């Protein structure tokens, strides 16, 4: 039985949140960290999970759980080009 896209997305989302919980509050991870965590082989097959890992990160952004950054600054999905990092979302500050 093959894993559905929904199951894979949930596993990647969980891997992202678990990896971030094991790091300092200000630390970030690469989507490849989640892909490697979820991949169940010994070869380079985790690379095929990179795009699903990025999509899982954006789903977590939409849920307010993480922030995706480039060069240390938050970036939107439409503006992101190239490598990204994922970090925990900070407490939301009320607007003045």
Backbone bond lengths (Angstrom), bond angles and torsions (degrees), N, CA, C in turn:
res aa  C-N    CA-C-N  psi(-1)  N-CA   C-N-CA  omega(-1)  CA-C   N-CA-C  phi
1 X - - - 1.456 - - 1.529 109.09 -
2 X 1.315 116.54 132.30 1.456 120.23 -179.89 1.521 110.15 -93.20
3 X 1.286 113.36 154.63 1.456 120.89 180.00 1.528 109.75 -76.33
4 X 1.299 116.97 135.36 1.459 119.92 177.59 1.523 109.39 -76.97
5 X 1.310 115.50 160.90 1.462 120.40 177.86 1.529 110.83 -58.90
6 X 1.328 116.09 -38.63 1.464 120.06 -179.47 1.531 111.12 -64.80
7 X 1.326 116.53 -42.72 1.469 120.39 178.22 1.524 110.79 -64.09
8 X 1.323 116.71 -42.85 1.457 120.82 179.00 1.521 110.60 -62.51
9 X 1.330 116.61 -43.87 1.468 120.61 178.77 1.522 110.50 -59.92
10 X 1.321 117.18 -44.92 1.475 120.45 179.14 1.520 111.29 -62.04
11 X 1.328 117.16 -42.21 1.470 120.65 179.06 1.529 110.73 -63.86
12 X 1.320 117.12 -41.08 1.460 120.35 178.63 1.522 111.54 -67.95
13 X 1.329 117.14 -41.78 1.469 120.19 176.43 1.528 110.39 -59.36
14 X 1.325 116.24 -44.42 1.463 120.58 179.46 1.526 110.60 -64.36
15 X 1.318 117.38 -40.80 1.465 120.92 178.36 1.524 110.60 -62.21
16 X 1.321 117.22 -41.69 1.466 120.87 178.86 1.522 109.97 -61.45
17 X 1.329 117.42 -49.90 1.465 119.33 -178.24 1.529 111.50 -66.54
18 X 1.331 117.84 -38.43 1.468 120.48 178.12 1.521 111.37 -64.22
19 X 1.329 117.25 -44.40 1.460 120.45 179.46 1.520 111.22 -62.51
20 X 1.323 117.28 -41.28 1.464 120.11 179.56 1.523 111.62 -67.78
21 X 1.325 117.51 -35.63 1.463 120.25 178.65 1.519 112.00 -65.13
22 X 1.326 117.18 -27.67 1.458 121.29 -179.29 1.521 112.88 -84.91
23 X 1.316 116.80 -1.17 1.463 121.37 -179.19 1.519 110.38 -114.72
24 X 1.307 115.17 169.50 1.472 120.59 177.27 1.525 109.49 -58.90
25 X 1.314 116.01 154.00 1.465 121.47 -176.24 1.522 112.74 -57.80
26 X 1.327 117.68 -29.04 1.459 120.88 -177.95 1.530 112.78 -97.07
27 X 1.324 118.09 -0.41 1.461 121.92 -177.19 1.523 111.41 -76.15
28 X 1.312 114.82 158.77 1.461 120.33 176.96 1.522 109.31 -128.49
29 X 1.323 114.36 165.71 1.466 120.70 177.31 1.523 108.65 -128.71
30 X 1.302 115.00 164.19 1.453 122.40 173.90 1.525 107.89 -96.93
31 X 1.314 118.68 148.42 1.466 119.19 175.33 1.533 112.15 -54.60
32 X 1.331 117.60 -28.18 1.466 119.95 179.15 1.520 111.81 -64.58
33 X 1.332 117.56 -28.33 1.466 119.98 176.87 1.532 109.82 -61.70
34 X 1.331 116.62 -44.11 1.466 120.82 179.05 1.526 110.51 -68.63
35 X 1.320 116.85 -40.92 1.467 120.36 179.29 1.529 110.80 -60.83
36 X 1.321 116.86 -43.36 1.468 120.79 178.53 1.528 111.31 -66.02
37 X 1.316 115.95 -37.74 1.464 120.96 -179.67 1.526 111.37 -63.24
38 X 1.318 117.03 -38.82 1.464 122.65 -175.38 1.531 111.79 -84.59
39 X 1.329 117.25 -31.41 1.466 120.55 -176.24 1.526 110.19 -65.55
40 X 1.316 115.58 137.32 1.461 120.29 -174.56 1.519 113.60 -107.47
41 X 1.318 117.96 22.90 1.457 120.88 179.63 1.514 111.42 -118.93
42 X 1.326 114.66 178.53 1.463 120.58 179.74 1.518 112.48 -105.49
43 X 1.323 117.46 0.29 1.452 120.48 -176.32 1.533 110.26 -103.26
44 X 1.303 115.73 -160.03 1.463 121.64 -178.08 1.532 112.82 -87.27
45 X 1.319 117.61 16.29 1.455 121.88 -177.95 1.516 114.47 -60.85
46 X 1.323 117.41 -19.79 1.464 120.65 178.11 1.532 111.25 -60.42
47 X 1.320 116.67 -24.60 1.473 120.02 -179.05 1.537 111.77 -60.55
48 X 1.319 116.66 -31.15 1.467 120.90 178.17 1.527 111.48 -67.64
49 X 1.324 117.41 -15.04 1.463 122.06 -179.83 1.531 112.80 -95.30
50 X 1.324 117.15 1.77 1.467 119.42 -177.89 1.527 113.02 -62.70
51 X 1.314 117.20 -48.76 1.469 118.80 -179.55 1.530 110.85 -66.46
52 X 1.336 119.77 -43.42 1.470 118.28 173.92 1.534 112.52 -59.86
53 X 1.327 118.53 -34.25 1.471 121.11 178.54 1.526 110.37 -67.39
54 X 1.316 116.59 -39.94 1.468 119.74 176.90 1.536 109.99 -64.04
55 X 1.332 116.58 -42.79 1.480 119.54 178.30 1.529 111.07 -62.52
56 X 1.329 116.79 -39.23 1.467 120.36 177.87 1.530 110.13 -63.00
57 X 1.322 116.56 -39.57 1.467 120.05 178.10 1.526 110.52 -61.74
58 X 1.322 117.20 -43.85 1.467 119.77 179.87 1.521 111.68 -65.62
59 X 1.319 117.55 -33.29 1.474 119.83 175.22 1.525 110.13 -64.44
60 X 1.326 116.79 -39.36 1.460 120.57 178.18 1.525 111.38 -69.70
61 X 1.327 116.96 -32.25 1.466 120.42 173.77 1.522 109.11 -61.30
62 X 1.330 116.45 -47.68 1.471 121.32 -179.48 1.524 111.57 -60.11
63 X 1.333 116.35 -31.17 1.463 121.07 178.99 1.527 112.05 -83.24
64 X 1.332 117.44 -4.17 1.462 121.13 179.16 1.519 114.52 79.38
65 X 1.326 117.34 13.47 1.458 120.84 -176.33 1.526 114.01 -89.77
66 X 1.323 117.32 -29.58 1.459 120.89 -179.21 1.519 109.92 -137.10
67 X 1.330 114.86 168.70 1.459 123.14 174.28 1.519 106.67 -125.23
68 X 1.308 116.95 137.09 1.462 121.36 174.82 1.523 107.13 -99.64
69 X 1.323 115.67 134.10 1.459 120.56 -177.09 1.525 111.59 -126.80
70 X 1.316 113.89 158.10 1.456 123.40 167.74 1.524 105.46 -138.12
71 X 1.313 115.51 133.40 1.471 121.43 -177.24 1.532 110.43 54.69
72 X 1.340 116.84 33.44 1.450 121.74 176.35 1.517 115.28 79.76
73 X 1.318 117.64 0.27 1.464 120.91 -178.15 1.522 110.42 -114.02
74 X 1.329 117.10 142.04 1.468 119.49 176.88 1.529 110.67 -58.06
75 X 1.309 115.44 144.27 1.453 121.47 -179.28 1.531 108.33 -137.65
76 X 1.315 115.69 148.75 1.463 120.62 176.15 1.518 109.18 -86.71
77 X 1.309 115.13 161.41 1.462 119.83 -179.90 1.528 111.05 -60.71
78 X 1.312 116.85 -40.33 1.466 119.79 -177.71 1.527 112.27 -70.61
79 X 1.324 117.70 -24.50 1.466 120.89 -179.12 1.526 113.06 -94.12
80 X 1.320 118.03 -16.15 1.468 121.53 -175.50 1.524 110.49 -69.81
81 X 1.314 115.20 128.87 1.459 122.91 175.45 1.517 107.49 -137.05
82 X 1.302 116.73 124.24 1.457 119.97 178.46 1.516 112.52 87.44
83 X 1.341 115.92 -158.38 1.465 121.08 -174.99 1.533 112.51 -62.65
84 X 1.320 114.50 141.74 1.465 120.87 177.46 1.519 109.20 -126.32
85 X 1.322 115.75 162.89 1.458 123.80 172.85 1.523 107.17 -124.36
86 X 1.329 115.89 155.93 1.467 121.73 -179.46 1.515 107.77 -124.25
87 X 1.335 116.56 130.98 1.466 119.80 175.52 1.525 108.83 -136.33
88 X 1.319 113.50 164.49 1.471 118.35 178.23 1.521 110.32 -63.59
89 X 1.316 115.45 145.58 1.462 120.15 173.82 1.515 107.80 -74.50
90 X 1.291 116.03 135.59 1.457 120.67 177.99 1.515 110.19 -77.63
91 X 1.308 116.18 171.76 1.466 118.11 176.75 1.518 109.75 -60.99
92 X 1.297 114.59 139.54 1.464 118.20 179.99 1.514 109.59 -74.89
93 X 1.319 114.55 133.92 1.467 120.38 -179.97 1.524 108.85 -98.47
94 X 1.312 117.02 137.84 1.464 118.82 177.64 1.524 109.92 -66.20
95 X 1.325 116.29 146.04 1.464 119.91 177.38 1.514 109.43 -76.09
96 X 1.318 114.70 142.75 1.481 119.71 179.45 1.498 111.80 -84.87
